[in-house]
Amino acid sequence: MSDLDQLDDDALTAAIDAAYGPAARGPDEPTTSSAVEMSMITSLDGSVAVDGGSRALSNRVDLAVLLRLRHLAAVTLVGAGTVRAEDYVVPADPDVHFAVVTTRGELDWDSPLWRSGHATAVAPRSVSVPSHIEAIHAGDTAVDLPMAISAIAERFATGGAAPIHLEGGPMLNATLHELDLIDAVNLTISPTLVAGDGRRALHGGAEELRRFRRHHVLAAGDHLLTRWVRDRTC
Ligand SMILES: NC(=O)c1ccc[n+]([C@@H]2O[C@H](COP(=O)([O-])OP(=O)(O)OC[C@H]3O[C@@H](n4cnc5c(N)ncnc54)[C@H](OP(=O)(O)O)[C@@H]3O)[C@@H](O)[C@H]2O)c1
């Protein structure tokens, strides 16, 4: 197995595009703009966070994949808990846009991220979002996620088949899984054990067993980069 960590930055970007870009998609993979692709990193024992954040689990290649997946996607979908925990800032890449799901609307609307125009709030109609911020309202007191995904796909449609890149966190992932709205999983396995009470990649919601097919397993130093595609045949 070749090691992506040996590549320089340009060669790494090309390798990531070859593994995750449109040319890598199989004929049975969804090519609609509402396809949701979840990307997460976990420790060997399944934890998604150390000291409240995921950075310690990551490495250079995993970070490069994350940034490239944001770039290749129509939009990056993320839960408010992750935006708060991971201190999301204005993206350096002008093509990146975040759609942030919140039920309570307790976000720092005056922060540079929200003032940058690179973030859209996805909230129920009960939440009032300041007028300088774009909002997608779906549902009355809770976010109606199927309705929200349709609205997001329509708003951010690229004319191609760029997917919705889902960056978690675990609560948002679990709700989307319950609704069977996750079409692919990009999972990095970090060569670490953590223990503690850290969440798994999906937390809460109803227990549902859904099957995925292996698309690829790549090495990046001691990290493994894997991609799995939803198998709807069984
Ligand atoms: N390892 C990784 O790859 C990775 C990735 C992402 C996050 N994380 C870690 O995960 C932890 C955060 O976990 P989390 O489960 O709290 O994250 P989360 O799902 O991003 O945040 C939960 C919050 O997001 C909003 N939300 C989520 N699902 C919703 C739904 N279905 N409808 C409406 N609103 C919804 C709510 O926001 P309001 O509270 O505003 O109503 C909810 O309180 C952090 O430690 C973070 O570092 C790790």
The ligand as a MOL file (V3000), in Angstrom:
LIG
                    3D

  0  0  0     0  0            999 V3000
M  V30 BEGIN CTAB
M  V30 COUNTS 48 52 0 0 0
M  V30 BEGIN ATOM
M  V30 1 N -13.7190 13.4930 14.9130 0
M  V30 2 C -14.4690 14.1390 14.0590 0
M  V30 3 O -14.3620 13.9370 12.8450 0
M  V30 4 C -15.4730 15.1400 14.5650 0
M  V30 5 C -16.2970 15.8110 13.6630 0
M  V30 6 C -17.2340 16.7020 14.1630 0
M  V30 7 C -17.3600 16.8980 15.5310 0
M  V30 8 N -16.5330 16.2430 16.3610 0 CHG=1
M  V30 9 C -16.6400 16.4290 17.8220 0
M  V30 10 O -17.9660 16.1490 18.2150 0
M  V30 11 C -18.2740 16.9480 19.3610 0
M  V30 12 C -19.5830 17.6780 19.1290 0
M  V30 13 O -20.5870 16.7100 19.0920 0
M  V30 14 P -22.1360 17.0540 18.9040 0
M  V30 15 O -22.8650 15.7740 18.7640 0
M  V30 16 O -22.5590 18.0290 19.9500 0 CHG=-1
M  V30 17 O -22.0700 17.7850 17.5000 0
M  V30 18 P -23.1620 18.3830 16.5300 0
M  V30 19 O -24.0870 17.3360 16.0040 0
M  V30 20 O -22.3640 19.1790 15.5750 0
M  V30 21 O -23.9420 19.4330 17.4330 0
M  V30 22 C -25.1210 19.2240 18.1200 0
M  V30 23 C -25.8870 20.5040 17.9870 0
M  V30 24 O -26.1050 20.7720 16.5810 0
M  V30 25 C -27.4390 21.0890 16.3500 0
M  V30 26 N -28.0560 19.9080 15.7760 0
M  V30 27 C -27.4900 18.6840 15.5920 0
M  V30 28 N -28.3660 17.8510 15.0100 0
M  V30 29 C -29.4830 18.5590 14.8200 0
M  V30 30 C -30.7350 18.2540 14.2670 0
M  V30 31 N -31.0190 17.0330 13.7970 0
M  V30 32 N -31.6700 19.2180 14.1880 0
M  V30 33 C -31.3750 20.4390 14.6400 0
M  V30 34 N -30.2040 20.8050 15.2260 0
M  V30 35 C -29.2740 19.8500 15.2910 0
M  V30 36 C -28.0050 21.4420 17.7090 0
M  V30 37 O -27.5730 22.7830 17.8760 0
M  V30 38 P -28.1160 23.8540 18.9300 0
M  V30 39 O -27.5440 23.4050 20.2300 0
M  V30 40 O -27.5140 25.1560 18.4450 0
M  V30 41 O -29.5890 23.8480 18.8600 0
M  V30 42 C -27.2720 20.4560 18.6030 0
M  V30 43 O -27.2190 20.8530 19.9550 0
M  V30 44 C -17.1190 17.8860 19.5720 0
M  V30 45 O -16.2970 17.3510 20.5780 0
M  V30 46 C -16.3890 17.8490 18.2490 0
M  V30 47 O -15.0270 18.1040 18.4000 0
M  V30 48 C -15.6010 15.3610 15.9180 0
M  V30 END ATOM
M  V30 BEGIN BOND
M  V30 1 1 1 2
M  V30 2 2 2 3
M  V30 3 1 2 4
M  V30 4 1 4 5
M  V30 5 2 4 48
M  V30 6 2 5 6
M  V30 7 1 6 7
M  V30 8 2 7 8
M  V30 9 1 8 9
M  V30 10 1 8 48
M  V30 11 1 9 10
M  V30 12 1 9 46
M  V30 13 1 10 11
M  V30 14 1 11 12
M  V30 15 1 11 44
M  V30 16 1 12 13
M  V30 17 1 13 14
M  V30 18 2 14 15
M  V30 19 1 14 16
M  V30 20 1 14 17
M  V30 21 1 17 18
M  V30 22 2 18 19
M  V30 23 1 18 20
M  V30 24 1 18 21
M  V30 25 1 21 22
M  V30 26 1 22 23
M  V30 27 1 23 24
M  V30 28 1 23 42
M  V30 29 1 24 25
M  V30 30 1 25 26
M  V30 31 1 25 36
M  V30 32 1 26 27
M  V30 33 1 26 35
M  V30 34 2 27 28
M  V30 35 1 28 29
M  V30 36 1 29 30
M  V30 37 2 29 35
M  V30 38 1 30 31
M  V30 39 2 30 32
M  V30 40 1 32 33
M  V30 41 2 33 34
M  V30 42 1 34 35
M  V30 43 1 36 37
M  V30 44 1 36 42
M  V30 45 1 37 38
M  V30 46 2 38 39
M  V30 47 1 38 40
M  V30 48 1 38 41
M  V30 49 1 42 43
M  V30 50 1 44 45
M  V30 51 1 44 46
M  V30 52 1 46 47
M  V30 END BOND
M  V30 END CTAB
M  END
